[in-house]
Amino acid sequence: MSDQEAKPSTEDLGDKKEGEYIKLKVIGQDSSEIHFKVKMTTYLKKLLESYCQRQELGMEEEDVIEVYQEQTGGHSTV
């Protein structure tokens, strides 16, 4: 896909003018809400990156991240 096809055109926006804003609400899995006011021409990627930066992990020095490998198949021994 070329860059020209990936960019939104003002024709796709109907009667919306460039520079016009839209209010969006992003709801997280924990039901937290963050409100955004973005231009109609703003890419969704930019909104998602901004949302992810706001939702920090809240980790501190010496915190531990536990990693488990998913087991597929087999059976348990009881």
mmJSON file of the N, C-alpha and C atoms, coordinates in Angstrom:
{"data_MODEL":{"atom_site":{
"group_PDB":["ATOM","ATOM","ATOM","ATOM","ATOM","ATOM","ATOM","ATOM","ATOM","ATOM","ATOM","ATOM","ATOM","ATOM","ATOM","ATOM","ATOM","ATOM","ATOM","ATOM","ATOM","ATOM","ATOM","ATOM","ATOM","ATOM","ATOM","ATOM","ATOM","ATOM","ATOM","ATOM","ATOM","ATOM","ATOM","ATOM","ATOM","ATOM","ATOM","ATOM","ATOM","ATOM","ATOM","ATOM","ATOM","ATOM","ATOM","ATOM","ATOM","ATOM","ATOM","ATOM","ATOM","ATOM","ATOM","ATOM","ATOM","ATOM","ATOM","ATOM","ATOM","ATOM","ATOM","ATOM","ATOM","ATOM","ATOM","ATOM","ATOM","ATOM","ATOM","ATOM","ATOM","ATOM","ATOM","ATOM","ATOM","ATOM","ATOM","ATOM","ATOM","ATOM","ATOM","ATOM","ATOM","ATOM","ATOM","ATOM","ATOM","ATOM","ATOM","ATOM","ATOM","ATOM","ATOM","ATOM","ATOM","ATOM","ATOM","ATOM","ATOM","ATOM","ATOM","ATOM","ATOM","ATOM","ATOM","ATOM","ATOM","ATOM","ATOM","ATOM","ATOM","ATOM","ATOM","ATOM","ATOM","ATOM","ATOM","ATOM","ATOM","ATOM","ATOM","ATOM","ATOM","ATOM","ATOM","ATOM","ATOM","ATOM","ATOM","ATOM","ATOM","ATOM","ATOM","ATOM","ATOM","ATOM","ATOM","ATOM","ATOM","ATOM","ATOM","ATOM","ATOM","ATOM","ATOM","ATOM","ATOM","ATOM","ATOM","ATOM","ATOM","ATOM","ATOM","ATOM","ATOM","ATOM","ATOM","ATOM","ATOM","ATOM","ATOM","ATOM","ATOM","ATOM","ATOM","ATOM","ATOM","ATOM","ATOM","ATOM","ATOM","ATOM","ATOM","ATOM","ATOM","ATOM","ATOM","ATOM","ATOM","ATOM","ATOM","ATOM","ATOM","ATOM","ATOM","ATOM","ATOM","ATOM","ATOM","ATOM","ATOM","ATOM","ATOM","ATOM","ATOM","ATOM","ATOM","ATOM","ATOM","ATOM","ATOM","ATOM","ATOM","ATOM","ATOM","ATOM","ATOM","ATOM","ATOM","ATOM","ATOM","ATOM","ATOM","ATOM","ATOM","ATOM","ATOM","ATOM","ATOM","ATOM","ATOM","ATOM","ATOM","ATOM","ATOM","ATOM","ATOM","ATOM","ATOM","ATOM","ATOM","ATOM"],
"id":[1,2,3,4,5,6,7,8,9,10,11,12,13,14,15,16,17,18,19,20,21,22,23,24,25,26,27,28,29,30,31,32,33,34,35,36,37,38,39,40,41,42,43,44,45,46,47,48,49,50,51,52,53,54,55,56,57,58,59,60,61,62,63,64,65,66,67,68,69,70,71,72,73,74,75,76,77,78,79,80,81,82,83,84,85,86,87,88,89,90,91,92,93,94,95,96,97,98,99,100,101,102,103,104,105,106,107,108,109,110,111,112,113,114,115,116,117,118,119,120,121,122,123,124,125,126,127,128,129,130,131,132,133,134,135,136,137,138,139,140,141,142,143,144,145,146,147,148,149,150,151,152,153,154,155,156,157,158,159,160,161,162,163,164,165,166,167,168,169,170,171,172,173,174,175,176,177,178,179,180,181,182,183,184,185,186,187,188,189,190,191,192,193,194,195,196,197,198,199,200,201,202,203,204,205,206,207,208,209,210,211,212,213,214,215,216,217,218,219,220,221,222,223,224,225,226,227,228,229,230,231,232,233,234],
"type_symbol":["N","C","C","N","C","C","N","C","C","N","C","C","N","C","C","N","C","C","N","C","C","N","C","C","N","C","C","N","C","C","N","C","C","N","C","C","N","C","C","N","C","C","N","C","C","N","C","C","N","C","C","N","C","C","N","C","C","N","C","C","N","C","C","N","C","C","N","C","C","N","C","C","N","C","C","N","C","C","N","C","C","N","C","C","N","C","C","N","C","C","N","C","C","N","C","C","N","C","C","N","C","C","N","C","C","N","C","C","N","C","C","N","C","C","N","C","C","N","C","C","N","C","C","N","C","C","N","C","C","N","C","C","N","C","C","N","C","C","N","C","C","N","C","C","N","C","C","N","C","C","N","C","C","N","C","C","N","C","C","N","C","C","N","C","C","N","C","C","N","C","C","N","C","C","N","C","C","N","C","C","N","C","C","N","C","C","N","C","C","N","C","C","N","C","C","N","C","C","N","C","C","N","C","C","N","C","C","N","C","C","N","C","C","N","C","C","N","C","C","N","C","C","N","C","C","N","C","C","N","C","C","N","C","C"],
"label_atom_id":["N","CA","C","N","CA","C","N","CA","C","N","CA","C","N","CA","C","N","CA","C","N","CA","C","N","CA","C","N","CA","C","N","CA","C","N","CA","C","N","CA","C","N","CA","C","N","CA","C","N","CA","C","N","CA","C","N","CA","C","N","CA","C","N","CA","C","N","CA","C","N","CA","C","N","CA","C","N","CA","C","N","CA","C","N","CA","C","N","CA","C","N","CA","C","N","CA","C","N","CA","C","N","CA","C","N","CA","C","N","CA","C","N","CA","C","N","CA","C","N","CA","C","N","CA","C","N","CA","C","N","CA","C","N","CA","C","N","CA","C","N","CA","C","N","CA","C","N","CA","C","N","CA","C","N","CA","C","N","CA","C","N","CA","C","N","CA","C","N","CA","C","N","CA","C","N","CA","C","N","CA","C","N","CA","C","N","CA","C","N","CA","C","N","CA","C","N","CA","C","N","CA","C","N","CA","C","N","CA","C","N","CA","C","N","CA","C","N","CA","C","N","CA","C","N","CA","C","N","CA","C","N","CA","C","N","CA","C","N","CA","C","N","CA","C","N","CA","C","N","CA","C","N","CA","C","N","CA","C","N","CA","C","N","CA","C","N","CA","C","N","CA","C"],
"label_alt_id":[null,null,null,null,null,null,null,null,null,null,null,null,null,null,null,null,null,null,null,null,null,null,null,null,null,null,null,null,null,null,null,null,null,null,null,null,null,null,null,null,null,null,null,null,null,null,null,null,null,null,null,null,null,null,null,null,null,null,null,null,null,null,null,null,null,null,null,null,null,null,null,null,null,null,null,null,null,null,null,null,null,null,null,null,null,null,null,null,null,null,null,null,null,null,null,null,null,null,null,null,null,null,null,null,null,null,null,null,null,null,null,null,null,null,null,null,null,null,null,null,null,null,null,null,null,null,null,null,null,null,null,null,null,null,null,null,null,null,null,null,null,null,null,null,null,null,null,null,null,null,null,null,null,null,null,null,null,null,null,null,null,null,null,null,null,null,null,null,null,null,null,null,null,null,null,null,null,null,null,null,null,null,null,null,null,null,null,null,null,null,null,null,null,null,null,null,null,null,null,null,null,null,null,null,null,null,null,null,null,null,null,null,null,null,null,null,null,null,null,null,null,null,null,null,null,null,null,null,null,null,null,null,null,null],
"label_comp_id":["MET","MET","MET","SER","SER","SER","ASP","ASP","ASP","GLN","GLN","GLN","GLU","GLU","GLU","ALA","ALA","ALA","LYS","LYS","LYS","PRO","PRO","PRO","SER","SER","SER","THR","THR","THR","GLU","GLU","GLU","ASP","ASP","ASP","LEU","LEU","LEU","GLY","GLY","GLY","ASP","ASP","ASP","LYS","LYS","LYS","LYS","LYS","LYS","GLU","GLU","GLU","GLY","GLY","GLY","GLU","GLU","GLU","TYR","TYR","TYR","ILE","ILE","ILE","LYS","LYS","LYS","LEU","LEU","LEU","LYS","LYS","LYS","VAL","VAL","VAL","ILE","ILE","ILE","GLY","GLY","GLY","GLN","GLN","GLN","ASP","ASP","ASP","SER","SER","SER","SER","SER","SER","GLU","GLU","GLU","ILE","ILE","ILE","HIS","HIS","HIS","PHE","PHE","PHE","LYS","LYS","LYS","VAL","VAL","VAL","LYS","LYS","LYS","MET","MET","MET","THR","THR","THR","THR","THR","THR","TYR","TYR","TYR","LEU","LEU","LEU","LYS","LYS","LYS","LYS","LYS","LYS","LEU","LEU","LEU","LEU","LEU","LEU","GLU","GLU","GLU","SER","SER","SER","TYR","TYR","TYR","CYS","CYS","CYS","GLN","GLN","GLN","ARG","ARG","ARG","GLN","GLN","GLN","GLU","GLU","GLU","LEU","LEU","LEU","GLY","GLY","GLY","MET","MET","MET","GLU","GLU","GLU","GLU","GLU","GLU","GLU","GLU","GLU","ASP","ASP","ASP","VAL","VAL","VAL","ILE","ILE","ILE","GLU","GLU","GLU","VAL","VAL","VAL","TYR","TYR","TYR","GLN","GLN","GLN","GLU","GLU","GLU","GLN","GLN","GLN","THR","THR","THR","GLY","GLY","GLY","GLY","GLY","GLY","HIS","HIS","HIS","SER","SER","SER","THR","THR","THR","VAL","VAL","VAL"],
"label_asym_id":["A","A","A","A","A","A","A","A","A","A","A","A","A","A","A","A","A","A","A","A","A","A","A","A","A","A","A","A","A","A","A","A","A","A","A","A","A","A","A","A","A","A","A","A","A","A","A","A","A","A","A","A","A","A","A","A","A","A","A","A","A","A","A","A","A","A","A","A","A","A","A","A","A","A","A","A","A","A","A","A","A","A","A","A","A","A","A","A","A","A","A","A","A","A","A","A","A","A","A","A","A","A","A","A","A","A","A","A","A","A","A","A","A","A","A","A","A","A","A","A","A","A","A","A","A","A","A","A","A","A","A","A","A","A","A","A","A","A","A","A","A","A","A","A","A","A","A","A","A","A","A","A","A","A","A","A","A","A","A","A","A","A","A","A","A","A","A","A","A","A","A","A","A","A","A","A","A","A","A","A","A","A","A","A","A","A","A","A","A","A","A","A","A","A","A","A","A","A","A","A","A","A","A","A","A","A","A","A","A","A","A","A","A","A","A","A","A","A","A","A","A","A","A","A","A","A","A","A","A","A","A","A","A","A"],
"label_entity_id":["1","1","1","1","1","1","1","1","1","1","1","1","1","1","1","1","1","1","1","1","1","1","1","1","1","1","1","1","1","1","1","1","1","1","1","1","1","1","1","1","1","1","1","1","1","1","1","1","1","1","1","1","1","1","1","1","1","1","1","1","1","1","1","1","1","1","1","1","1","1","1","1","1","1","1","1","1","1","1","1","1","1","1","1","1","1","1","1","1","1","1","1","1","1","1","1","1","1","1","1","1","1","1","1","1","1","1","1","1","1","1","1","1","1","1","1","1","1","1","1","1","1","1","1","1","1","1","1","1","1","1","1","1","1","1","1","1","1","1","1","1","1","1","1","1","1","1","1","1","1","1","1","1","1","1","1","1","1","1","1","1","1","1","1","1","1","1","1","1","1","1","1","1","1","1","1","1","1","1","1","1","1","1","1","1","1","1","1","1","1","1","1","1","1","1","1","1","1","1","1","1","1","1","1","1","1","1","1","1","1","1","1","1","1","1","1","1","1","1","1","1","1","1","1","1","1","1","1","1","1","1","1","1","1"],
"label_seq_id":[1,1,1,2,2,2,3,3,3,4,4,4,5,5,5,6,6,6,7,7,7,8,8,8,9,9,9,10,10,10,11,11,11,12,12,12,13,13,13,14,14,14,15,15,15,16,16,16,17,17,17,18,18,18,19,19,19,20,20,20,21,21,21,22,22,22,23,23,23,24,24,24,25,25,25,26,26,26,27,27,27,28,28,28,29,29,29,30,30,30,31,31,31,32,32,32,33,33,33,34,34,34,35,35,35,36,36,36,37,37,37,38,38,38,39,39,39,40,40,40,41,41,41,42,42,42,43,43,43,44,44,44,45,45,45,46,46,46,47,47,47,48,48,48,49,49,49,50,50,50,51,51,51,52,52,52,53,53,53,54,54,54,55,55,55,56,56,56,57,57,57,58,58,58,59,59,59,60,60,60,61,61,61,62,62,62,63,63,63,64,64,64,65,65,65,66,66,66,67,67,67,68,68,68,69,69,69,70,70,70,71,71,71,72,72,72,73,73,73,74,74,74,75,75,75,76,76,76,77,77,77,78,78,78],
"pdbx_PDB_ins_code":[null,null,null,null,null,null,null,null,null,null,null,null,null,null,null,null,null,null,null,null,null,null,null,null,null,null,null,null,null,null,null,null,null,null,null,null,null,null,null,null,null,null,null,null,null,null,null,null,null,null,null,null,null,null,null,null,null,null,null,null,null,null,null,null,null,null,null,null,null,null,null,null,null,null,null,null,null,null,null,null,null,null,null,null,null,null,null,null,null,null,null,null,null,null,null,null,null,null,null,null,null,null,null,null,null,null,null,null,null,null,null,null,null,null,null,null,null,null,null,null,null,null,null,null,null,null,null,null,null,null,null,null,null,null,null,null,null,null,null,null,null,null,null,null,null,null,null,null,null,null,null,null,null,null,null,null,null,null,null,null,null,null,null,null,null,null,null,null,null,null,null,null,null,null,null,null,null,null,null,null,null,null,null,null,null,null,null,null,null,null,null,null,null,null,null,null,null,null,null,null,null,null,null,null,null,null,null,null,null,null,null,null,null,null,null,null,null,null,null,null,null,null,null,null,null,null,null,null,null,null,null,null,null,null],
"Cartn_x":[0.85,0.0,0.895,0.613,1.438,1.049,1.927,1.655,0.424,0.18,-0.972,-2.276,-2.297,-3.504,-3.742,-2.68,-2.802,-3.273,-3.072,-3.441,-4.931,-5.609,-7.019,-7.162,-8.148,-8.38,-9.546,-9.602,-10.695,-12.015,-11.953,-13.187,-13.847,-13.031,-13.562,-14.289,-14.022,-14.605,-15.974,-16.464,-17.769,-17.766,-18.71,-18.804,-17.949,-17.14,-16.267,-15.1,-14.793,-13.708,-12.414,-11.296,-9.99,-9.794,-9.309,-9.126,-10.288,-11.389,-12.523,-12.198,-12.649,-12.314,-13.467,-13.098,-14.067,-13.647,-14.617,-14.326,-14.477,-13.456,-13.466,-13.204,-13.768,-13.569,-12.978,-11.856,-11.224,-11.474,-12.073,-12.389,-11.473,-10.721,-9.794,-10.498,-9.753,-10.314,-10.774,-10.166,-10.553,-11.643,-12.297,-13.387,-12.926,-11.62,-11.13,-11.392,-11.701,-12.016,-11.024,-10.577,-9.74,-10.38,-10.589,-11.235,-10.178,-10.399,-9.494,-10.293,-9.683,-10.234,-9.211,-9.536,-8.573,-9.176,-8.282,-8.729,-9.269,-10.175,-10.757,-9.705,-8.6,-7.565,-6.465,-6.574,-5.547,-5.645,-4.485,-4.455,-4.755,-5.43,-5.771,-4.506,-3.442,-2.17,-1.697,-1.838,-1.393,-2.216,-3.509,-4.373,-3.996,-3.778,-3.436,-2.087,-1.103,0.195,0.058,-0.761,-0.987,-1.676,-2.651,-3.349,-2.37,-1.511,-0.565,0.441,0.857,1.795,1.154,-0.121,-0.825,-1.052,-1.174,-1.441,-0.127,0.574,1.848,1.612,2.628,2.518,2.638,3.204,3.358,4.401,5.383,6.419,7.448,8.065,9.08,10.371,11.418,12.714,12.561,13.209,13.239,11.93,10.971,9.767,10.149,9.325,9.604,8.503,8.914,7.96,8.074,6.991,6.998,6.557,7.281,6.998,6.739,5.657,5.305,5.153,5.604,5.446,4.134,3.349,2.073,2.312,1.62,1.743,0.581,0.906,-0.12,-0.084,-1.226,-1.301,-0.834,-0.714,-0.29,-1.434,-1.117,-2.131,-1.501,-2.324,-1.811,-1.679,-0.738,-0.574,-1.165,-2.175,-2.868,-2.495],
"Cartn_y":[-1.169,0.0,1.231,2.185,3.381,4.389,5.385,6.418,7.229,7.408,8.195,7.491,6.169,5.432,5.416,5.482,5.396,6.701,7.826,9.111,9.377,9.906,10.229,11.471,11.464,12.647,13.427,14.72,15.527,15.137,14.477,14.014,12.92,12.071,10.982,11.494,12.741,13.286,13.917,13.869,14.436,15.932,16.438,17.875,18.356,17.483,17.881,18.688,19.795,20.664,20.263,20.482,20.203,21.122,20.582,21.369,21.233,20.611,20.397,19.265,19.378,18.423,17.463,16.303,15.322,14.87,14.641,14.174,12.654,11.975,10.522,10.106,8.973,8.431,7.035,6.774,5.458,4.822,3.632,2.925,1.718,1.641,0.54,-0.68,-1.777,-3.018,-2.859,-1.935,-1.697,-0.633,-0.326,0.653,2.095,2.328,3.706,4.406,5.683,6.451,7.593,7.78,8.924,9.583,10.888,11.636,12.343,12.325,12.971,13.889,14.991,15.885,15.929,15.356,15.239,15.803,16.199,16.66,15.485,15.763,14.72,14.041,14.726,14.175,13.451,13.375,12.723,11.208,10.577,9.121,8.471,7.339,6.607,6.171,5.896,5.49,6.536,7.795,8.873,8.879,8.657,8.604,7.414,6.244,5.052,5.2,5.806,6.032,6.967,7.984,8.916,8.207,7.357,6.588,5.671,4.991,4.055,4.775,5.978,6.731,7.158,7.435,7.852,6.678,5.477,4.289,3.601,4.162,3.592,2.382,1.559,0.354,0.644,1.77,2.111,1.236,0.794,-0.059,0.783,0.168,0.838,0.031,0.579,-0.092,-1.452,-2.459,-3.81,-4.594,-4.064,-4.83,-6.024,-7.071,-8.306,-8.552,-8.934,-9.346,-10.851,-11.568,-13.021,-13.426,-14.368,-14.807,-16.308,-16.728,-18.139,-18.534,-19.736,-20.244,-21.012,-20.725,-21.409,-22.841,-23.778,-25.184,-25.535,-26.117,-26.547,-28.066,-28.696,-30.162,-30.825,-32.161,-32.926,-33.109,-33.66,-33.847,-33.669,-33.44,-33.247,-34.592,-34.688,-35.913,-35.674,-36.418,-36.226,-37.3],
"Cartn_z":[0.0,0.0,0.0,-0.853,-0.961,0.11,0.318,1.305,0.947,-0.34,-0.762,-0.402,-0.468,-0.12,1.378,2.185,3.629,4.256,3.605,4.172,3.964,4.999,4.824,3.952,3.107,2.289,2.882,2.576,3.097,2.458,1.295,0.657,1.478,2.16,2.976,4.21,4.61,5.819,5.586,4.389,4.087,4.266,5.072,5.269,6.444,7.04,8.144,7.594,8.234,7.79,8.472,7.757,8.353,9.541,10.644,11.851,12.809,12.38,13.262,14.233,15.456,16.5,16.781,17.328,17.773,19.166,20.044,21.4,21.435,21.959,22.06,23.498,23.878,25.216,25.067,25.733,25.709,27.076,27.072,28.309,28.423,29.516,29.747,30.312,30.432,30.965,32.402,33.134,34.524,34.638,33.53,33.432,33.642,33.613,33.705,32.373,32.443,31.242,31.066,29.845,29.494,28.281,28.377,27.307,26.462,25.155,24.209,23.3,22.924,21.914,20.802,19.652,18.55,17.269,16.362,15.058,14.258,13.353,12.512,11.641,11.372,10.497,11.266,12.6,13.418,13.25,13.071,12.942,14.291,14.262,15.473,16.219,15.497,16.108,17.114,16.779,17.663,18.954,18.854,20.025,20.906,20.314,21.082,21.781,21.11,21.74,22.941,22.804,23.903,25.069,24.778,25.813,26.542,25.805,26.409,27.299,26.927,27.753,29.063,29.045,30.258,31.211,30.674,31.478,31.843,32.777,33.197,34.093,34.225,35.041,36.532,36.89,38.295,38.985,38.229,38.799,39.528,40.525,41.314,41.269,41.829,41.904,42.583,42.042,42.595,42.354,41.575,41.245,40.379,40.41,39.685,38.662,37.464,36.43,36.295,36.575,36.469,35.074,34.474,33.12,33.142,32.495,32.428,30.968,30.656,29.297,29.239,28.218,28.055,27.597,28.236,27.853,26.949,25.804,24.86,24.779,25.003,24.92,26.195,26.142,27.303,28.273,29.427,30.447,31.812,32.792,34.14,34.829,35.734,36.516,37.885,38.226,39.5,40.475],
"occupancy":[1.0,1.0,1.0,1.0,1.0,1.0,1.0,1.0,1.0,1.0,1.0,1.0,1.0,1.0,1.0,1.0,1.0,1.0,1.0,1.0,1.0,1.0,1.0,1.0,1.0,1.0,1.0,1.0,1.0,1.0,1.0,1.0,1.0,1.0,1.0,1.0,1.0,1.0,1.0,1.0,1.0,1.0,1.0,1.0,1.0,1.0,1.0,1.0,1.0,1.0,1.0,1.0,1.0,1.0,1.0,1.0,1.0,1.0,1.0,1.0,1.0,1.0,1.0,1.0,1.0,1.0,1.0,1.0,1.0,1.0,1.0,1.0,1.0,1.0,1.0,1.0,1.0,1.0,1.0,1.0,1.0,1.0,1.0,1.0,1.0,1.0,1.0,1.0,1.0,1.0,1.0,1.0,1.0,1.0,1.0,1.0,1.0,1.0,1.0,1.0,1.0,1.0,1.0,1.0,1.0,1.0,1.0,1.0,1.0,1.0,1.0,1.0,1.0,1.0,1.0,1.0,1.0,1.0,1.0,1.0,1.0,1.0,1.0,1.0,1.0,1.0,1.0,1.0,1.0,1.0,1.0,1.0,1.0,1.0,1.0,1.0,1.0,1.0,1.0,1.0,1.0,1.0,1.0,1.0,1.0,1.0,1.0,1.0,1.0,1.0,1.0,1.0,1.0,1.0,1.0,1.0,1.0,1.0,1.0,1.0,1.0,1.0,1.0,1.0,1.0,1.0,1.0,1.0,1.0,1.0,1.0,1.0,1.0,1.0,1.0,1.0,1.0,1.0,1.0,1.0,1.0,1.0,1.0,1.0,1.0,1.0,1.0,1.0,1.0,1.0,1.0,1.0,1.0,1.0,1.0,1.0,1.0,1.0,1.0,1.0,1.0,1.0,1.0,1.0,1.0,1.0,1.0,1.0,1.0,1.0,1.0,1.0,1.0,1.0,1.0,1.0,1.0,1.0,1.0,1.0,1.0,1.0,1.0,1.0,1.0,1.0,1.0,1.0,1.0,1.0,1.0,1.0,1.0,1.0],
"B_iso_or_equiv":[0.0,0.0,0.0,0.0,0.0,0.0,0.0,0.0,0.0,0.0,0.0,0.0,0.0,0.0,0.0,0.0,0.0,0.0,0.0,0.0,0.0,0.0,0.0,0.0,0.0,0.0,0.0,0.0,0.0,0.0,0.0,0.0,0.0,0.0,0.0,0.0,0.0,0.0,0.0,0.0,0.0,0.0,0.0,0.0,0.0,0.0,0.0,0.0,0.0,0.0,0.0,0.0,0.0,0.0,0.0,0.0,0.0,0.0,0.0,0.0,0.0,0.0,0.0,0.0,0.0,0.0,0.0,0.0,0.0,0.0,0.0,0.0,0.0,0.0,0.0,0.0,0.0,0.0,0.0,0.0,0.0,0.0,0.0,0.0,0.0,0.0,0.0,0.0,0.0,0.0,0.0,0.0,0.0,0.0,0.0,0.0,0.0,0.0,0.0,0.0,0.0,0.0,0.0,0.0,0.0,0.0,0.0,0.0,0.0,0.0,0.0,0.0,0.0,0.0,0.0,0.0,0.0,0.0,0.0,0.0,0.0,0.0,0.0,0.0,0.0,0.0,0.0,0.0,0.0,0.0,0.0,0.0,0.0,0.0,0.0,0.0,0.0,0.0,0.0,0.0,0.0,0.0,0.0,0.0,0.0,0.0,0.0,0.0,0.0,0.0,0.0,0.0,0.0,0.0,0.0,0.0,0.0,0.0,0.0,0.0,0.0,0.0,0.0,0.0,0.0,0.0,0.0,0.0,0.0,0.0,0.0,0.0,0.0,0.0,0.0,0.0,0.0,0.0,0.0,0.0,0.0,0.0,0.0,0.0,0.0,0.0,0.0,0.0,0.0,0.0,0.0,0.0,0.0,0.0,0.0,0.0,0.0,0.0,0.0,0.0,0.0,0.0,0.0,0.0,0.0,0.0,0.0,0.0,0.0,0.0,0.0,0.0,0.0,0.0,0.0,0.0,0.0,0.0,0.0,0.0,0.0,0.0,0.0,0.0,0.0,0.0,0.0,0.0,0.0,0.0,0.0,0.0,0.0,0.0],
"pdbx_formal_charge":[null,null,null,null,null,null,null,null,null,null,null,null,null,null,null,null,null,null,null,null,null,null,null,null,null,null,null,null,null,null,null,null,null,null,null,null,null,null,null,null,null,null,null,null,null,null,null,null,null,null,null,null,null,null,null,null,null,null,null,null,null,null,null,null,null,null,null,null,null,null,null,null,null,null,null,null,null,null,null,null,null,null,null,null,null,null,null,null,null,null,null,null,null,null,null,null,null,null,null,null,null,null,null,null,null,null,null,null,null,null,null,null,null,null,null,null,null,null,null,null,null,null,null,null,null,null,null,null,null,null,null,null,null,null,null,null,null,null,null,null,null,null,null,null,null,null,null,null,null,null,null,null,null,null,null,null,null,null,null,null,null,null,null,null,null,null,null,null,null,null,null,null,null,null,null,null,null,null,null,null,null,null,null,null,null,null,null,null,null,null,null,null,null,null,null,null,null,null,null,null,null,null,null,null,null,null,null,null,null,null,null,null,null,null,null,null,null,null,null,null,null,null,null,null,null,null,null,null,null,null,null,null,null,null],
"auth_seq_id":[1,1,1,2,2,2,3,3,3,4,4,4,5,5,5,6,6,6,7,7,7,8,8,8,9,9,9,10,10,10,11,11,11,12,12,12,13,13,13,14,14,14,15,15,15,16,16,16,17,17,17,18,18,18,19,19,19,20,20,20,21,21,21,22,22,22,23,23,23,24,24,24,25,25,25,26,26,26,27,27,27,28,28,28,29,29,29,30,30,30,31,31,31,32,32,32,33,33,33,34,34,34,35,35,35,36,36,36,37,37,37,38,38,38,39,39,39,40,40,40,41,41,41,42,42,42,43,43,43,44,44,44,45,45,45,46,46,46,47,47,47,48,48,48,49,49,49,50,50,50,51,51,51,52,52,52,53,53,53,54,54,54,55,55,55,56,56,56,57,57,57,58,58,58,59,59,59,60,60,60,61,61,61,62,62,62,63,63,63,64,64,64,65,65,65,66,66,66,67,67,67,68,68,68,69,69,69,70,70,70,71,71,71,72,72,72,73,73,73,74,74,74,75,75,75,76,76,76,77,77,77,78,78,78],
"auth_comp_id":["MET","MET","MET","SER","SER","SER","ASP","ASP","ASP","GLN","GLN","GLN","GLU","GLU","GLU","ALA","ALA","ALA","LYS","LYS","LYS","PRO","PRO","PRO","SER","SER","SER","THR","THR","THR","GLU","GLU","GLU","ASP","ASP","ASP","LEU","LEU","LEU","GLY","GLY","GLY","ASP","ASP","ASP","LYS","LYS","LYS","LYS","LYS","LYS","GLU","GLU","GLU","GLY","GLY","GLY","GLU","GLU","GLU","TYR","TYR","TYR","ILE","ILE","ILE","LYS","LYS","LYS","LEU","LEU","LEU","LYS","LYS","LYS","VAL","VAL","VAL","ILE","ILE","ILE","GLY","GLY","GLY","GLN","GLN","GLN","ASP","ASP","ASP","SER","SER","SER","SER","SER","SER","GLU","GLU","GLU","ILE","ILE","ILE","HIS","HIS","HIS","PHE","PHE","PHE","LYS","LYS","LYS","VAL","VAL","VAL","LYS","LYS","LYS","MET","MET","MET","THR","THR","THR","THR","THR","THR","TYR","TYR","TYR","LEU","LEU","LEU","LYS","LYS","LYS","LYS","LYS","LYS","LEU","LEU","LEU","LEU","LEU","LEU","GLU","GLU","GLU","SER","SER","SER","TYR","TYR","TYR","CYS","CYS","CYS","GLN","GLN","GLN","ARG","ARG","ARG","GLN","GLN","GLN","GLU","GLU","GLU","LEU","LEU","LEU","GLY","GLY","GLY","MET","MET","MET","GLU","GLU","GLU","GLU","GLU","GLU","GLU","GLU","GLU","ASP","ASP","ASP","VAL","VAL","VAL","ILE","ILE","ILE","GLU","GLU","GLU","VAL","VAL","VAL","TYR","TYR","TYR","GLN","GLN","GLN","GLU","GLU","GLU","GLN","GLN","GLN","THR","THR","THR","GLY","GLY","GLY","GLY","GLY","GLY","HIS","HIS","HIS","SER","SER","SER","THR","THR","THR","VAL","VAL","VAL"],
"auth_asym_id":["A","A","A","A","A","A","A","A","A","A","A","A","A","A","A","A","A","A","A","A","A","A","A","A","A","A","A","A","A","A","A","A","A","A","A","A","A","A","A","A","A","A","A","A","A","A","A","A","A","A","A","A","A","A","A","A","A","A","A","A","A","A","A","A","A","A","A","A","A","A","A","A","A","A","A","A","A","A","A","A","A","A","A","A","A","A","A","A","A","A","A","A","A","A","A","A","A","A","A","A","A","A","A","A","A","A","A","A","A","A","A","A","A","A","A","A","A","A","A","A","A","A","A","A","A","A","A","A","A","A","A","A","A","A","A","A","A","A","A","A","A","A","A","A","A","A","A","A","A","A","A","A","A","A","A","A","A","A","A","A","A","A","A","A","A","A","A","A","A","A","A","A","A","A","A","A","A","A","A","A","A","A","A","A","A","A","A","A","A","A","A","A","A","A","A","A","A","A","A","A","A","A","A","A","A","A","A","A","A","A","A","A","A","A","A","A","A","A","A","A","A","A","A","A","A","A","A","A","A","A","A","A","A","A"],
"auth_atom_id":["N","CA","C","N","CA","C","N","CA","C","N","CA","C","N","CA","C","N","CA","C","N","CA","C","N","CA","C","N","CA","C","N","CA","C","N","CA","C","N","CA","C","N","CA","C","N","CA","C","N","CA","C","N","CA","C","N","CA","C","N","CA","C","N","CA","C","N","CA","C","N","CA","C","N","CA","C","N","CA","C","N","CA","C","N","CA","C","N","CA","C","N","CA","C","N","CA","C","N","CA","C","N","CA","C","N","CA","C","N","CA","C","N","CA","C","N","CA","C","N","CA","C","N","CA","C","N","CA","C","N","CA","C","N","CA","C","N","CA","C","N","CA","C","N","CA","C","N","CA","C","N","CA","C","N","CA","C","N","CA","C","N","CA","C","N","CA","C","N","CA","C","N","CA","C","N","CA","C","N","CA","C","N","CA","C","N","CA","C","N","CA","C","N","CA","C","N","CA","C","N","CA","C","N","CA","C","N","CA","C","N","CA","C","N","CA","C","N","CA","C","N","CA","C","N","CA","C","N","CA","C","N","CA","C","N","CA","C","N","CA","C","N","CA","C","N","CA","C","N","CA","C","N","CA","C","N","CA","C","N","CA","C","N","CA","C","N","CA","C","N","CA","C"],
"pdbx_PDB_model_num":[1,1,1,1,1,1,1,1,1,1,1,1,1,1,1,1,1,1,1,1,1,1,1,1,1,1,1,1,1,1,1,1,1,1,1,1,1,1,1,1,1,1,1,1,1,1,1,1,1,1,1,1,1,1,1,1,1,1,1,1,1,1,1,1,1,1,1,1,1,1,1,1,1,1,1,1,1,1,1,1,1,1,1,1,1,1,1,1,1,1,1,1,1,1,1,1,1,1,1,1,1,1,1,1,1,1,1,1,1,1,1,1,1,1,1,1,1,1,1,1,1,1,1,1,1,1,1,1,1,1,1,1,1,1,1,1,1,1,1,1,1,1,1,1,1,1,1,1,1,1,1,1,1,1,1,1,1,1,1,1,1,1,1,1,1,1,1,1,1,1,1,1,1,1,1,1,1,1,1,1,1,1,1,1,1,1,1,1,1,1,1,1,1,1,1,1,1,1,1,1,1,1,1,1,1,1,1,1,1,1,1,1,1,1,1,1,1,1,1,1,1,1,1,1,1,1,1,1,1,1,1,1,1,1]
}}}
